[in-house]
Amino acid sequence: MARQARELSETGLYHIVFRGINRQGIFEEEQDYLKIIEILSSLKDEMGFEIYVYCLMTNHAHLLIKEKEYGDITTIMKRLLTKYARWFNIKYGRSGALIANRYKSEVVDIDSYFLCVVRYIHQNPLKAGMVADLSEYKWSSYLDYSRGRRGITDTKFVLGMLPKSEFAEFHRHSESEVFLVSDRVKKTDEAIRREIIDEMGMDPLQIGTLEKKERNRLLIRLKDKYSIRQIERVTGISRGVICRVNKKT
């Protein structure tokens, strides 16, 4: 069966995640990190996209990208991953796929939760126990913001929303929301509404009228299947409430 097209972003913003096949490492040493940064820099110059945030982990990577032209993201990622995988395979004398499946992407809105995505990406090394402080990790865009390091990051947009003087303090607060990124095809709101009715026996608009504990229990179930934006639209419950609900609530 042919793969269906991804959801494209009206804002041009995407949270991208790609992982090593079978979760194997895709960066073995410093030269590997530098190589993918070099490829990204070259593609930026050629295609005119912007990188607002990045974090390169051992076996996966996060990017927050704004494409220049609608739909460019497909070409950007194909060229990035093809070039890097070819280089990596030659260097390490291996063959076959390096990246698991295809990259995963999630459309990002420019709203109050945009900065939470920024913080979530930057905090990956901290939550993985790789560093005790974000300033110790050099393979992310955090230092481009906090110390003015010159790199591939386009910092102006984010710093227009979060001044440099507040950047470090904002990142000291742990990001509780987990921004799941998938390559699933977007379902229509009506399709989601019907699924909820079939599964839960109620119209999604009724969920917000329930007692808080029961409401949160159902929201947790929904967050396992749908994006926060989709849940907000079909239930009418604000994104802030949905984001804060977790299994400990």
BAFI-3210 file (N, C-alpha, C; in Angstrom, 3 decimals, decimal comma, padded with zeros to 6 digits):
// residues 249
n [1|2|3|4|5|6|7|8|9|10|11|12|13|14|15|16|17|18|19|20|21|22|23|24|25|26|27|28|29|30|31|32|33|34|35|36|37|38|39|40|41|42|43|44|45|46|47|48|49|50|51|52|53|54|55|56|57|58|59|60|61|62|63|64|65|66|67|68|69|70|71|72|73|74|75|76|77|78|79|80|81|82|83|84|85|86|87|88|89|90|91|92|93|94|95|96|97|98|99|100|101|102|103|104|105|106|107|108|109|110|111|112|113|114|115|116|117|118|119|120|121|122|123|124|125|126|127|128|129|130|131|132|133|134|135|136|137|138|139|140|141|142|143|144|145|146|147|148|149|150|151|152|153|154|155|156|157|158|159|160|161|162|163|164|165|166|167|168|169|170|171|172|173|174|175|176|177|178|179|180|181|182|183|184|185|186|187|188|189|190|191|192|193|194|195|196|197|198|199|200|201|202|203|204|205|206|207|208|209|210|211|212|213|214|215|216|217|218|219|220|221|222|223|224|225|226|227|228|229|230|231|232|233|234|235|236|237|238|239|240|241|242|243|244|245|246|247|248|249]
n.u [000,849|000,581|002,244|000,478|000,074|001,756|000,562|000,557|001,957|000,311|001,534|004,116|005,816|007,468|007,842|010,287|011,303|013,809|015,029|017,542|017,643|016,116|016,630|019,339|022,591|023,106|024,963|028,229|030,638|032,285|032,762|030,619|028,341|029,104|029,100|026,378|025,392|026,824|025,697|023,041|023,462|024,366|022,102|020,278|021,309|020,864|018,076|016,721|015,309|014,515|016,048|014,872|015,164|017,249|018,252|020,599|020,722|022,067|020,958|018,887|017,256|016,041|014,317|013,243|011,752|011,270|009,849|010,597|009,079|005,802|005,405|008,041|009,301|009,364|011,275|013,506|013,980|014,314|016,634|018,459|018,562|019,234|021,763|023,233|023,030|024,289|026,905|027,538|027,360|029,418|031,614|031,620|031,667|029,285|026,067|022,757|019,642|019,776|018,233|015,297|012,363|010,459|011,130|009,538|006,903|005,377|002,950|003,367|001,898|001,938|001,745|000,952|002,038|004,097|006,588|006,835|007,351|009,860|011,301|010,913|012,321|014,969|015,418|015,856|018,500|018,938|016,799|017,380|019,463|022,024|023,423|023,945|023,224|021,790|023,557|025,830|025,638|026,581|025,509|023,109|020,770|020,663|022,862|023,290|021,308|021,482|024,140|024,872|026,246|027,526|025,916|023,965|021,469|018,532|017,898|016,403|013,570|012,498|013,618|012,247|009,891|010,610|012,667|016,280|017,221|015,418|015,548|017,214|016,114|013,483|013,996|014,819|012,683|011,029|009,757|006,663|004,913|004,705|005,653|004,462|005,479|004,515|004,153|001,671|-001,276|-003,306|-006,395|-009,784|-011,687|-014,321|-014,168|-012,673|-014,439|-016,543|-015,210|-014,704|-017,292|-018,107|-016,276|-016,389|-018,984|-020,182|-020,747|-017,893|-017,972|-019,263|-017,426|-016,053|-017,915|-017,960|-017,242|-014,179|-012,128|-013,035|-013,228|-010,496|-009,469|-010,549|-009,437|-006,743|-006,800|-007,511|-005,279|-003,429|-004,005|-004,608|-003,601|-002,908|-003,969|-006,027|-007,691|-008,466|-009,998|-012,194|-013,342|-013,655|-012,329|-009,855|-006,511|-004,566|-005,581|-005,709|-003,001|-001,919|-002,947|-002,107|-000,988|-000,605|-002,341]
n.v [-001,195|002,200|004,942|007,450|011,004|013,389|015,586|018,956|022,111|025,125|027,238|026,803|025,690|022,982|020,296|018,051|014,659|012,221|008,878|006,374|003,247|000,485|001,766|002,252|003,852|006,963|008,857|008,583|009,742|012,949|014,058|013,121|014,446|017,021|016,713|016,352|018,812|020,413|019,575|020,406|023,182|023,744|023,002|024,840|027,266|026,828|026,315|028,095|027,763|028,028|027,284|026,905|025,539|022,871|019,553|017,182|013,937|010,781|008,574|009,672|012,646|015,996|018,565|021,887|023,419|025,994|026,116|027,614|027,680|026,454|023,096|022,421|020,939|018,173|017,756|018,897|017,175|014,687|015,080|015,790|013,470|011,455|012,278|012,322|009,658|008,260|009,244|008,428|005,623|005,032|005,936|004,227|001,737|000,301|-000,959|-000,478|000,668|003,553|005,320|004,893|003,753|006,339|009,846|011,514|013,867|016,832|019,290|022,653|025,217|028,802|029,855|030,112|027,715|027,173|027,944|026,048|023,764|024,446|024,433|021,770|020,333|021,263|020,270|017,559|016,235|016,656|015,354|012,825|012,230|012,842|015,157|017,517|020,078|022,235|023,864|022,397|020,768|020,459|019,832|020,967|023,647|025,236|026,661|028,533|030,325|030,951|031,729|033,084|031,745|031,261|029,634|027,256|028,056|030,022|032,556|034,828|034,884|033,276|034,639|036,947|036,308|035,334|036,918|037,115|037,514|036,133|033,588|031,428|031,076|030,318|027,814|026,448|025,423|022,423|020,894|019,637|018,582|016,105|016,123|014,376|013,076|012,110|010,150|009,823|009,922|012,765|012,826|013,758|016,186|015,397|012,647|011,919|012,725|010,900|008,514|008,848|008,933|006,312|004,838|005,888|006,418|008,897|012,290|014,188|016,856|016,710|015,908|017,952|018,784|017,040|015,736|016,769|014,761|012,533|013,729|014,294|011,716|010,701|012,485|011,814|009,307|010,100|011,591|009,670|008,931|011,060|014,339|017,225|019,551|018,535|017,334|019,574|020,937|019,174|018,704|021,145|021,909|023,836|024,226|024,621|023,338|020,678|020,133|020,123|017,935|014,805|011,428|011,448|013,182]
n.w [000,000|-000,868|000,707|002,472|002,066|004,155|006,777|005,953|006,942|007,674|008,862|008,241|010,021|011,610|013,877|013,905|014,107|013,922|013,979|014,709|012,989|014,567|016,896|017,027|017,374|015,741|015,749|016,374|017,110|017,598|015,041|013,544|014,494|013,754|011,003|010,229|010,976|009,244|006,791|007,158|007,308|004,720|003,213|004,202|003,205|000,520|000,249|001,841|004,258|007,812|010,946|014,058|016,447|017,566|018,490|018,911|019,660|020,889|019,460|018,078|016,722|017,113|015,389|014,914|012,478|010,034|007,005|003,785|001,421|000,833|001,610|001,241|003,189|002,790|000,757|001,996|004,223|002,974|001,471|003,471|005,172|003,360|002,413|004,801|005,736|003,656|003,836|006,485|006,293|004,485|005,940|008,191|007,075|006,538|005,387|004,035|005,580|007,694|009,150|011,013|009,521|008,141|008,664|011,425|011,837|013,114|012,861|013,871|015,747|015,990|018,965|022,483|023,256|021,638|022,654|024,641|023,174|022,236|024,665|025,450|023,450|023,863|026,435|026,245|026,535|029,256|030,537|029,762|031,319|030,537|030,978|033,672|033,548|031,121|029,765|029,529|027,381|024,115|021,629|020,797|020,144|022,338|023,488|021,525|021,989|024,795|025,228|023,019|021,035|017,787|015,255|013,414|014,048|013,820|015,682|016,110|015,847|017,986|020,173|019,965|021,116|023,562|025,576|025,710|028,286|029,831|028,985|030,012|032,567|031,959|030,893|033,113|034,355|034,384|031,487|031,393|029,568|027,052|023,844|021,521|018,450|015,282|012,243|011,340|009,319|009,119|010,772|010,107|011,985|012,280|011,886|014,119|016,133|015,750|016,319|019,047|020,063|019,453|021,002|023,611|024,126|024,200|023,132|022,217|023,108|025,510|027,359|028,660|030,508|032,554|035,895|037,368|037,840|036,347|033,849|033,356|033,302|030,940|029,115|029,279|028,070|025,494|024,762|024,246|021,710|019,999|018,756|020,797|019,725|018,113|020,037|021,500|019,588|019,071|021,559|022,764|025,002|026,603|025,375|027,301|029,604|028,689|028,155|030,708|031,948|033,195|033,882|036,569|037,542]
ca.u [000,000|001,374|002,143|-000,324|000,810|001,767|-000,113|001,437|001,726|-000,042|002,507|005,442|006,609|007,379|008,699|010,752|012,109|014,241|015,730|018,292|016,882|016,220|017,123|020,794|023,185|023,342|026,121|029,186|031,696|032,069|032,740|029,292|027,475|029,531|028,737|024,957|025,250|027,350|024,691|021,921|023,877|024,395|020,718|019,675|021,767|020,288|016,613|016,190|014,497|015,102|016,080|014,657|015,668|017,660|018,926|021,120|020,979|022,905|020,286|017,802|017,435|014,856|014,473|012,076|012,094|010,277|010,158|010,416|007,957|004,855|005,698|009,489|009,812|009,612|012,560|014,546|014,294|014,815|018,022|019,264|018,752|019,937|023,168|023,908|023,106|025,307|028,207|027,724|027,587|030,769|032,579|031,658|031,684|028,029|025,115|021,361|019,006|020,300|017,122|014,125|011,176|010,684|011,124|008,221|006,721|004,155|002,731|003,455|001,232|002,605|000,877|001,631|002,693|005,272|007,773|006,929|008,027|011,273|011,879|010,884|013,424|016,241|015,589|016,080|019,713|018,779|015,877|018,021|020,536|023,322|024,068|023,279|022,778|021,683|024,720|026,910|025,407|026,923|024,901|021,755|020,757|020,529|023,971|023,124|020,427|021,900|025,482|025,129|027,125|027,135|025,729|022,969|020,164|017,975|017,416|015,652|012,128|012,213|013,973|011,194|008,825|011,203|013,929|017,456|017,345|014,484|015,671|017,744|015,155|012,377|014,442|015,057|011,425|010,889|008,599|005,903|004,208|005,483|005,144|004,617|005,556|004,251|003,968|000,324|-002,067|-004,247|-007,811|-010,657|-012,327|-015,554|-013,781|-012,284|-015,671|-017,268|-014,441|-014,912|-018,666|-018,126|-015,447|-016,724|-020,427|-020,652|-020,205|-016,709|-018,288|-019,758|-016,318|-015,747|-018,944|-017,854|-016,466|-012,784|-011,364|-013,482|-012,811|-009,065|-009,242|-010,862|-008,459|-005,509|-007,029|-007,495|-003,914|-002,678|-004,399|-004,755|-002,788|-003,579|-004,763|-007,245|-008,559|-009,022|-011,046|-013,398|-013,950|-013,883|-011,542|-008,695|-005,241|-003,852|-006,098|-005,317|-001,551|-001,566|-003,466|-001,219|-001,417|-000,470|-003,370]
ca.v [000,000|003,422|005,819|008,630|012,245|013,955|016,861|020,096|023,179|026,455|028,173|026,465|025,197|021,549|019,605|016,852|013,693|011,028|007,943|005,289|002,011|-000,340|002,679|002,238|005,169|007,599|009,712|007,797|010,616|014,375|014,334|012,785|015,584|018,148|016,453|016,629|020,261|020,924|019,324|021,309|024,536|023,824|022,972|026,135|028,261|026,525|026,290|029,269|027,500|028,467|026,318|027,620|024,716|021,512|018,792|015,930|012,956|009,696|007,729|010,387|014,091|016,860|019,825|022,759|024,048|026,768|026,045|028,863|027,480|025,441|021,738|022,195|020,072|016,833|017,795|019,180|015,994|013,627|015,376|015,735|012,104|010,683|012,682|011,917|008,193|007,821|009,579|007,592|004,244|004,942|006,124|003,085|000,494|-000,421|-000,794|-000,556|001,857|004,088|005,966|004,032|004,131|007,688|010,799|011,849|015,321|017,365|020,705|023,491|026,518|029,892|030,246|030,070|026,431|027,127|027,999|024,775|022,849|024,855|023,941|020,308|019,855|021,560|019,533|016,136|015,687|016,736|014,305|011,540|012,060|012,996|016,327|018,047|021,426|022,335|024,559|021,420|019,966|021,323|019,419|021,512|025,092|025,954|027,601|029,624|031,290|031,364|032,320|033,785|030,974|031,361|028,311|027,168|028,415|031,358|032,827|036,085|034,662|032,819|035,697|037,958|035,850|035,061|037,661|036,368|037,647|035,202|032,294|030,398|030,841|029,566|026,438|025,786|024,771|021,198|020,835|018,451|018,029|015,307|016,446|013,194|013,389|010,891|010,329|009,364|010,807|013,529|012,492|014,922|016,346|014,614|011,242|011,774|012,838|009,624|007,506|009,068|008,506|004,849|004,268|006,371|006,494|010,271|013,310|014,767|018,124|016,430|015,585|019,130|019,018|015,997|016,007|016,946|013,518|011,737|014,456|014,099|010,318|010,553|013,260|011,012|008,294|010,761|012,043|008,526|008,657|012,252|015,484|018,173|020,465|017,841|017,173|020,895|021,294|018,344|018,735|022,515|022,129|024,636|023,524|024,688|022,278|019,386|019,971|019,908|016,650|013,667|010,235|011,698|014,153]
ca.w [000,000|-000,953|001,853|002,262|002,263|005,492|006,981|005,731|007,906|007,174|009,440|007,749|011,145|011,871|014,833|013,218|014,859|013,197|014,861|014,103|012,847|015,776|017,941|017,083|017,338|014,437|015,974|017,142|017,607|017,338|013,608|013,008|014,810|012,926|009,610|009,959|011,078|007,965|005,756|007,431|006,950|003,261|002,725|004,564|002,238|-000,786|000,206|002,534|005,448|009,073|012,046|015,318|017,546|017,238|019,534|018,364|020,697|020,395|018,459|017,411|016,656|017,032|014,674|014,772|011,199|009,289|005,579|003,039|000,509|001,298|001,173|001,112|004,253|002,251|000,054|002,996|005,028|002,097|001,118|004,693|005,655|002,332|002,406|006,031|005,785|002,703|004,433|007,663|005,860|003,911|007,025|009,110|006,326|006,706|004,288|004,457|006,165|008,948|009,855|011,152|008,783|007,657|009,767|011,972|011,859|013,704|012,567|015,073|015,677|016,698|020,065|023,778|023,461|020,775|023,514|025,358|022,256|022,282|025,919|025,412|022,619|024,517|027,686|025,988|027,169|030,705|030,960|029,483|032,289|029,878|031,572|034,857|033,195|029,666|029,233|029,357|026,172|022,986|020,372|020,660|019,898|023,604|023,672|020,558|022,649|026,135|025,235|021,767|020,160|016,386|014,681|012,338|014,599|013,575|017,034|016,204|016,008|019,347|021,122|019,877|022,004|024,870|025,615|026,145|029,739|030,461|028,324|030,907|033,652|031,369|030,701|034,403|034,719|033,597|030,593|031,774|028,420|026,109|022,518|020,676|017,030|014,529|010,806|011,009|008,482|009,922|010,674|010,197|013,290|012,298|012,070|015,528|016,927|015,635|017,044|020,482|020,363|019,419|022,055|024,953|024,287|024,421|022,244|022,859|023,762|026,859|028,262|029,465|031,536|033,579|037,104|036,955|037,841|035,221|032,643|033,157|032,945|029,518|028,351|029,217|027,039|024,192|024,460|023,730|020,327|019,165|019,135|021,685|018,892|017,697|021,215|021,800|018,625|019,126|022,896|023,223|026,219|026,232|025,240|028,579|030,485|028,125|028,330|032,101|032,439|033,012|034,619|037,994|037,933]
c.u [000,883|001,173|001,307|000,478|000,715|000,882|000,907|001,001|001,380|000,937|003,901|006,346|006,372|008,334|009,023|011,536|012,525|015,151|016,519|017,449|017,164|016,826|018,649|021,323|023,351|024,470|027,077|030,263|031,458|031,966|031,366|028,297|027,803|029,110|027,279|024,664|025,737|026,329|023,492|022,251|023,866|022,984|019,983|020,036|021,086|018,783|015,945|015,298|015,226|015,042|015,966|015,228|016,177|018,290|019,305|021,472|021,806|022,242|019,078|018,083|016,090|015,221|013,165|012,395|010,938|010,671|009,921|009,197|007,100|005,207|007,171|010,011|010,146|010,970|013,710|014,958|014,836|016,288|018,932|019,584|019,482|021,422|023,884|024,071|024,176|026,707|028,528|028,066|028,978|031,810|032,733|031,576|030,439|027,156|023,703|020,887|019,680|019,165|015,906|012,944|011,416|010,645|009,689|008,095|005,394|004,087|002,738|002,742|002,071|001,630|001,647|002,374|003,874|006,540|007,932|007,594|009,522|011,953|011,945|012,066|014,760|016,483|015,818|017,348|019,623|017,909|016,434|019,182|021,928|024,124|023,287|022,725|022,785|022,897|025,904|026,788|025,622|026,237|023,424|021,877|020,707|021,626|023,916|022,248|021,027|023,247|025,831|026,109|026,626|027,063|024,697|021,596|019,780|017,248|016,441|014,171|011,780|012,510|013,016|010,017|009,325|012,565|015,074|017,604|016,456|014,678|016,122|016,751|013,965|012,748|014,763|013,807|011,223|009,620|007,863|005,203|005,174|004,878|005,428|004,568|005,379|004,176|002,576|-000,392|-003,116|-005,681|-008,629|-011,267|-013,592|-015,241|-013,397|-013,520|-016,433|-016,541|-014,668|-016,309|-018,738|-017,399|-015,920|-018,216|-020,956|-020,042|-019,002|-016,963|-018,804|-018,622|-015,998|-016,749|-018,846|-017,102|-014,984|-012,012|-011,732|-013,085|-011,337|-008,734|-009,487|-009,871|-007,135|-005,633|-006,935|-006,087|-003,028|-002,936|-004,357|-003,834|-003,608|-004,444|-006,078|-008,219|-009,219|-010,188|-012,322|-014,087|-014,312|-013,136|-010,240|-007,412|-004,453|-004,285|-005,615|-003,838|-001,182|-002,068|-002,451|-001,667|-001,289|-001,566|-004,464]
c.v [001,243|004,261|007,039|009,869|012,706|015,197|017,969|021,261|024,493|027,498|027,949|025,867|023,713|021,146|018,261|015,967|012,575|010,213|006,916|004,034|001,097|000,439|002,641|003,667|005,684|008,627|008,956|008,670|012,033|014,697|014,079|013,916|016,773|017,963|016,778|018,125|020,926|020,743|020,247|022,735|024,733|023,849|024,271|027,208|028,073|026,720|027,386|028,997|027,987|027,340|027,103|026,850|023,402|020,870|017,438|015,009|011,812|008,911|008,394|011,887|014,788|018,119|020,595|023,682|024,880|026,762|027,391|028,793|026,328|024,068|021,424|021,144|018,670|016,756|018,006|017,903|014,849|013,848|015,292|014,295|011,227|010,993|012,183|010,397|007,668|008,061|008,652|006,155|004,054|005,020|004,864|001,728|-000,345|-000,205|-000,885|000,725|002,255|004,647|005,051|004,597|005,453|008,626|011,081|013,365|015,688|018,852|021,486|024,809|027,562|030,388|030,081|028,765|026,213|027,093|026,729|023,710|023,143|024,266|022,413|019,753|020,072|020,687|018,029|015,590|015,668|015,588|012,906|011,278|012,207|014,167|016,736|019,439|021,550|023,003|023,617|020,644|020,832|020,972|019,801|023,011|025,902|027,008|028,752|030,725|031,834|032,082|033,042|033,073|031,072|029,968|028,351|027,661|029,845|031,774|033,998|035,865|034,270|033,919|036,882|037,606|035,669|035,751|036,818|036,397|036,659|033,761|031,184|030,064|030,023|028,091|025,719|025,064|023,566|021,247|019,529|017,801|017,242|015,529|015,282|013,601|012,096|011,203|009,875|010,396|011,494|013,052|013,768|014,987|015,500|013,135|010,985|011,813|011,513|008,508|007,621|008,627|006,984|004,250|004,639|006,536|007,873|011,195|013,945|016,100|017,926|016,206|016,753|019,417|018,021|016,479|015,923|015,635|012,649|012,393|014,190|012,667|010,105|011,323|012,504|009,938|008,919|011,179|010,904|008,296|009,878|013,364|016,411|019,138|019,819|017,702|018,496|021,223|020,483|018,377|020,134|022,846|022,830|023,818|023,529|023,593|020,913|019,117|019,589|018,601|015,561|012,541|010,388|012,620|013,518]
c.w [000,000|000,303|001,523|002,622|003,714|005,553|006,771|006,616|007,225|007,708|008,881|008,801|011,380|012,989|014,204|014,178|013,910|014,098|014,065|014,036|014,041|016,950|018,090|016,980|015,924|014,530|016,897|017,777|017,129|015,856|013,001|013,282|013,911|011,472|009,348|010,094|009,790|006,848|005,933|007,009|005,440|002,674|003,041|003,554|000,892|-000,833|001,034|003,721|006,693|010,100|013,340|016,504|016,970|018,457|018,937|019,522|020,103|019,270|017,813|017,431|016,565|016,254|014,743|013,603|010,668|007,817|004,908|002,132|001,013|000,727|001,010|002,090|003,732|001,568|001,039|003,715|004,170|001,794|002,344|005,086|004,645|002,350|003,652|006,093|004,840|003,281|005,613|007,268|005,265|005,023|007,870|008,397|006,515|005,483|004,840|005,115|007,471|009,804|009,853|010,381|008,083|008,863|010,206|012,070|012,481|013,377|013,879|014,819|016,402|017,754|021,357|024,008|022,520|021,630|024,347|024,484|022,243|023,515|025,940|024,614|023,320|025,751|027,485|026,656|028,692|031,204|030,691|030,443|031,696|030,437|032,810|034,603|031,675|029,034|029,000|028,046|024,938|021,681|020,298|020,435|021,186|023,781|022,673|021,143|023,940|026,159|023,937|020,860|018,723|015,780|013,586|012,773|014,245|014,856|017,120|016,506|017,439|020,362|021,038|020,769|023,435|024,917|026,172|027,660|030,494|029,986|029,273|032,011|033,150|031,238|032,007|034,893|033,803|032,752|030,843|030,588|027,529|024,732|021,575|019,216|016,258|013,047|010,390|010,148|009,340|009,683|010,750|011,587|013,391|012,509|013,526|016,425|016,911|016,378|018,547|020,892|020,420|020,610|023,448|025,186|024,578|023,382|022,935|023,554|025,179|027,861|029,189|030,568|032,689|034,809|036,742|036,849|036,649|033,905|032,332|032,748|031,452|028,651|028,220|028,144|025,639|023,792|023,965|022,238|019,421|019,643|020,041|020,892|018,475|018,865|021,568|020,871|018,825|020,495|023,358|024,500|025,832|026,221|026,549|029,525|029,986|028,364|029,756|032,678|032,166|033,928|036,120|038,518|038,798]
res [m|a|r|q|a|r|e|l|s|e|t|g|l|y|h|i|v|f|r|g|i|n|r|q|g|i|f|e|e|e|q|d|y|l|k|i|i|e|i|l|s|s|l|k|d|e|m|g|f|e|i|y|v|y|c|l|m|t|n|h|a|h|l|l|i|k|e|k|e|y|g|d|i|t|t|i|m|k|r|l|l|t|k|y|a|r|w|f|n|i|k|y|g|r|s|g|a|l|i|a|n|r|y|k|s|e|v|v|d|i|d|s|y|f|l|c|v|v|r|y|i|h|q|n|p|l|k|a|g|m|v|a|d|l|s|e|y|k|w|s|s|y|l|d|y|s|r|g|r|r|g|i|t|d|t|k|f|v|l|g|m|l|p|k|s|e|f|a|e|f|h|r|h|s|e|s|e|v|f|l|v|s|d|r|v|k|k|t|d|e|a|i|r|r|e|i|i|d|e|m|g|m|d|p|l|q|i|g|t|l|e|k|k|e|r|n|r|l|l|i|r|l|k|d|k|y|s|i|r|q|i|e|r|v|t|g|i|s|r|g|v|i|c|r|v|n|k|k|t]
***
